[in-house]
C-alpha cells in the first residue's frame, strides 16, 4: 500500500511539473513553472484588494499622498518601458496601476498583482525622503513583475490539492470556493502582516529587482543602504515579521553587492532633503537629470 501511494505521489508530481506555463523573471533570468494564468491571478488578487480597500482608511495628507503616487508612477513608467523594450511587451497589459497611502502606523507596504500598491503612513518616517520611498516601491513592484504571487499560488496548488483541482486550475478563469481559499491563503490581506508572505528567495529577488527599478526611474539606488539600516533600527524588537525573510545584515550586504549593477541603470540624480514635517516625513523630492515619463517590507532577523 505504501508503495502504491508513493507511486501515485510521483505520478501526480510529474503531472503538476509538466503542466502550466514557463516564465522568465526579467533582468535576473530565473525560470518559473506556473500553473496559473495572469487572468486567474488577477481575478483572485482584485477580489482580495477591493475587500481590503473597503476597510482601509485612505490618508488625508495630500502632500504625502501625491508623493506616493508620483514615485509609483515614475517607477511604473520606467518598468513598463523596460518590459516593452526587452521582449516582455505581452506582460504589460496585465498592469492597471493604482497607488494609495493609507492610515496605518505599521512600518510596511505591499503591491498586489496588476500593480495595486499600498503604502502605510507608518513607513514614511523611516523612508524620510522620496528616493528612499522609491526603494520601497521598487521592491513592491518587483514582487508583481516577478510574478511571485503566481508562484505562491502554484505552490499552494501543488502542496494542498495536487491533482484534485488541477483541472479546474488549468482550465477555469472563474473563482470558485477552492480558488477563494487559495487567494485568502496567498494574499492574506487584513492580517497583521498586511500582505502576502513571500519566501526568502522571492524577497531577495525583489530587493535586487527593486533596486534596479528605482534606478531606472531616476532615483539614486545608493540611498538603499541607509534606508535599510534605518529600517532595521526602527523595527528591532518591536515588529513581528515572517521567519523566512532575510536578516537585516544579509539584506544590506546583498544590496551592496548589487549596487554596481543598479548604478548602470542610473543616469545621475540627486536627493534634495527638506525639513521634516509634522508627520515625521521629510517633504523632499528626488530629482534626476534624466527625463522620465510620468510595488511588503520585511526585516525579520535570523
PEWOJO-V553539 format. One record per backbone hydrogen bond with DSSP energy under -1.0 kcal/mol. NH is the residue of the N-H (numbers start at 1). CO is the residue of the C=O. Records with the same first field share a line. If there is no record, write none. Layout:
BEGIN
NH->CO ; CO
END
This chain:
BEGIN
5->1
6->2
7->3
8->4
9->5
10->6
11->7
12->8
13->9
14->10
15->11
16->12
17->13
18->14
19->15
21->34
23->32
25->30
28->26
29->25
32->23
34->21
41->37
42->38
43->39
44->40
45->41
46->42
47->43
48->44
49->45
50->46
51->47
52->48
53->49
54->50
55->52
56->52
59->101
65->61
66->62
67->63
68->64
69->65
70->66
71->67
72->68
73->69
74->70
75->71
76->72
77->73
78->74
79->75
80->76
81->77
82->78
83->79
84->80
85->81
86->82
88->83
91->88
94->91
95->92
96->114
98->115
100->117
102->119
103->57
104->102
108->106
110->118
112->116
115->112
116->112
117->98
118->110
119->100
120->108
121->102
122->104
123->120
124->121
126->123
127->123
128->124
129->127
133->129
134->130
135->131
136->132
137->133
138->134
139->135
140->136
141->137
142->138
143->139
144->140
145->141
146->142
147->144
148->143
151->147
152->148
153->149
154->150
155->151
156->152
157->153
158->154
159->155
160->156
161->157
162->157
164->161
169->165
170->166
171->167
172->168
180->176
181->177
182->178
183->179
184->180
185->181
186->182
187->183
188->184
191->188
203->199
204->200
205->201
206->202
207->203
208->204
209->205
210->206
211->207
212->208
213->209
214->210
215->211
216->212
217->213
218->215
219->214
223->220
224->221
227->223
228->224
229->225
230->226
231->227
232->228
233->229
234->230
235->231
236->232
238->235
239->235
245->242
251->247
252->248
253->249
254->250
255->251
256->252
257->253
258->254
259->255
262->258
263->259
265->262
270->287
272->285
277->281
280->277
283->275
284->282
287->270
END
